[in-house]
Amino acid sequence: ELAVDKEGDANTVTVARAVQDRLESLKKGKTFPSGVETTIVFNQAEFISASVNNVLSAAQFGGLLAVIILFVFLRDARSTFIIGLSIPLSIMATFALMFQTGVSLNIMSLGGLALGVGMLVDNSIVVLEAVDRYRKQGGRIEAQVARGTSEVGAAVSASTLTTIAVFLPLVFVEGIAGQLFRDQALTITFSLLASLGVALTFIPMALAL
């Protein structure tokens, strides 16, 4: 029996895949004596991959449920569609920031993303309501969108930054707690910043069309 352990800062799933690929190449290269067979008895990456897939499914279901609830309350397909688009846009921006800072897709980071999905549309809804109030007054749509967005821009920014102020300090916690919650805190922070950017840029642009 041969046990392969990873370094402390290595990714379990990546190491497991590398070991499996190496084992397959050894089999094809006839490195082992004739009649010798190899079997993987225990692979920790399988449990991690299953957990990650479960969290990812929960995040997808949460996003779909958020769109359905929006449509129930807004009763407007166009507004629901615009706000619904803010979710994937914010998630893509979050993934880009995670890549730049070296945050991998794991249980904690995806858990933070699943937690942030429900908050991704908050800023967009506030901007949408403000713009809709001015649109009912008539006039050029571009001007009404600019007025509505500028009116709530500061409030939306302040609200988002106060929420970030709760999670961001977890990044600087030392010890095991810091290692556990760093990825989650960064993911939530990135998702909130992305939602703020989308709410103040993409939502007004889409509403002005």
N, C-alpha and C positions, 0 to 999 in steps of 0.2 A: 504494500500500500504506500502510495506517495501522496503527501499533502502539500498543496501549494498555497502559501499565504502571501497576501499583498502587503505593500508598504502602507504606512498609516495614512499618507496623503493620496494614495492611488484609488481609482474608481473600481469598485468590486466587479461591476458588469463588464467593464472594458478589459480588466485582467482575465476574467473568466473566458471571455470570447477569444482573447489572445492565446490562452492555454489550450482551448479547444482547437483553434486553427493550427497551433503548433503540433498538437497530438495527431491531427489528421494528416499533416505533412509528413510526420514520422512514419505513419502507417503506409502512406503512399510510397515513401522512399525505402520501404522494406528495411527499416532500421532495426526492428525487433526480430528476434529469431523466429524461424518457421514454427507455426503452431501456437504462438503467444498471442493472446487476445487482451485488449484493454477495455475496461468499463469504468465509466464515471459513476462513483458511488454517491457522492454528495456534491451539489453545486449550489452555493449560497446565492448566486446571481439569479437563479430561477425564482426564489422567493421575493427578491428585491424587484425584479422585473414585473412580477405579478402585482405587487403592491403599487408600483408606479403606474401600471395600466389601470388599476382600480381608481387611483386618485385622478388620473387623466380623464377617465370616464365620468367621474363625479363632476369635474370641472366643465366638461362638455354638456352634461345634463343641466348643471346649474345655469350655464349661459342660455340654453334653450328655454328653460323655465323662466328666466328673467325676461326674455323677449315676449313670451306668452303673457306674463303678468303685465308687462308694459302695454300690450295691445288691449288687454281687458280694461285698463284704466284710461288709456289715451283714446281708444276707439278711433284711431286714425292710422291707416295702413302706412301712409307715407312717413309720418313721424316715427312710427315704430320701426320701419325699415331703416331710416337714417340712424336712429339710436342703436339699432341692432348691429349696424356696420361698425359702430364705435368699439364694440367688443373685440372682434378679430383684429382691428387696426391697433388697439391698445395692447393686445396680446403679442402681436408681431413686434411692436416697439419694445415691449418688455423682454422678449426673447433676444432682441438685438443688444439691449443693455446687459442682460445676463451673460451673453457671449463676450462682450467687451470686458466684463469684470471677472470672468472665469467661473461663474456660477453654473454648475452642471444641472441637468435634469435629474432630480432625485426625489425621494418622498417628501422631504422638507420643502424644497423649492416649489414642487408642484402643489403641495398643500398650501403654501403661501399664495400661489397663483389661483387655486380654487377659492381661497378666501377672498382674494382681490376681485374675482369675476363679479361678485355681487355688488361691489362698490364701483366697478368700471363705468356704469351708466349713470351714477348719481350726478356727476358734474354735467353730463350731457343733458339730463332731464331739466336741470335748473336753467341752463342756457336756452333750451327749447321753450320752456314756459315763458321766460322773459322776452324772447323774440316773438313768440306767438301773441303776447299781450300788445306789443307795438304794431304787429302786422294787422291786427283787427282795427287799428286806428286809421289805416289807409296810408297812402303815400308810396314813395319808391321803396321797393323791397330791400335794396341794398342798404339804404339809410336806416330802415327799421331794424334790420339784422345787426348793423353796427351799434345802434343805440342799445338794443337789448343785451348784446354781448358785453359791451363796455359797462353797463349798469351792474351786472352780476359778476363781472370778471374778478374784481378784487375780493368779493365775498367767497367765490368758489375757490380762488387761490388760497385764501386764508384758511378755509375749512380743510382743504386737502393737506396743506402744510402742517396743520395741527395734528392731523391723523398720522402723518409721516413722523412727526416728532415723538409719537408714542412708540413706533416700531424701530426707527433708525438707531436709537441708542443700543439696541440689542446686538448690533453689529460689533460694537466695541467691548462687549462683555468678554472677559477672559475665562479660561478653563473649559470644562466640558460643555457647560451651558452655552458658551459663546460658539463653540464648534457645532453644536446641535441647531441653534436658532439663527446663525448668521445667514445661511442661504434663504431661509424663510423670510427673515426681516428684510433682506435686500430685494427679494422678489416682490414682496408687498409694496415696498417703497417704489420700486421701478414701475409696478403696475399703476400705482396712484399717480405718479408723475406722467406716465403715458396717457392715462385717462384725462388728466388736466390739459395736456397738450392737445389731445384730440378734441376735447370739448371747446377749447378756445380757438381752434383753427379749422378742423374738418367740419364740425357741426355747423358753424356759421356759414361756411362756404356751401355746404349742401342745402341749407335752408334758403340761401339766396338764389338758388337755381330755379 
